[in-house]
């Protein structure tokens, strides 16, 4: 679907948005269309909607068309590209520390590489980088609404998708319909309360490294309680399992340990743990093995590693996520500021915190700010209340972000899910699914203070 590159000049250059639709499965006419954004930033909806389709409640799949799209700059929608192909990207980053740079030499290499990366991306993408903001995507969403002939936008966003939903809700309050925001990014954290000068903090730390800290402890405690038969990394009880994890990190600081032939450094290990807690559902779901995979990874390292063919060189399209975040969310512009920031974060929030702060460091060298950003207000009146959902142990978007989102928005109801993992959608709760279905079909909200549980715990 075509859209203006620059909404301030709609008659000039255009881009094409890649869109996908799943028709309602039930007999008869669909009740409406629900637009879905999978987060990221930089999640390609044309891939994630099919992959996660079975996780949506059956009642929603039966009664609504589900539509998603690759946001501008992502996937097949005028994608930001900094390299000719993945091989060139892998070669560019060869030798760069993975996850977290440890010590002055690695920090210098990291900073130098990402400064060159930012310059290369600006050179290769021209004016596009100025027009991939959350506000631009909100305007694209309104074009999608018009294209399917709906007067109001029903929407389901997870993770960063909640920020996009809140932005749309406040830019187009008269066109906002029913809206589910799951695993919330606090709008004031993302925008740094509207202050472009981010000093001593980063996007990830503002959203909350406390979520990663609490979820890591929960993972180790649940693993310890489950025992080795159910959790390979278990040392028999929670305290011993936490000590085992600390001991493993101490070993990794001294020397890498191979995993399927690839040397895993301390920085790579902590970033892998943070990443797997984030992207992997806590319990097995939709073909994902759950946290048992992370437990097996840690146990392999604890036993001295494993041989194998090695991991092929690859590139993870990180430029598309950075194009949105770095242009839209304030971060320090001095690369060396991230050294004391990471040190403070580790002292306060534990070993996973530096991977959260250093993940934002490339924004210091990006230097391409979006022309059109939305920084509030967040409480413009709409005709329909929103349903805001948050897990109590979410590693990436801690529960307090959902509390903040529900407080900021006009007419929002918070649903808390007592459970683990990033978003309720990826960590199934029949209770939450009933609430989501009732809300989308009948506009019925759960009573204030409602709490759900997940269908199962990790290591069942």
Beta strands, then each sheet from edge to edge (+ up, - down):
strand 1: 2-4
strand 2: 14-16
strand 3: 19-22
strand 4: 32-37
strand 5: 64-69
strand 6: 153-158
strand 7: 176-182
strand 8: 257-259
strand 9: 262-264
strand 10: 386-393
strand 11: 412-420
strand 12: 451-453
sheet 1: 1+ 2-
sheet 2: 3+ 5- 4- 6- 7- 10- 11- 12-
sheet 3: 8+ 9-
end
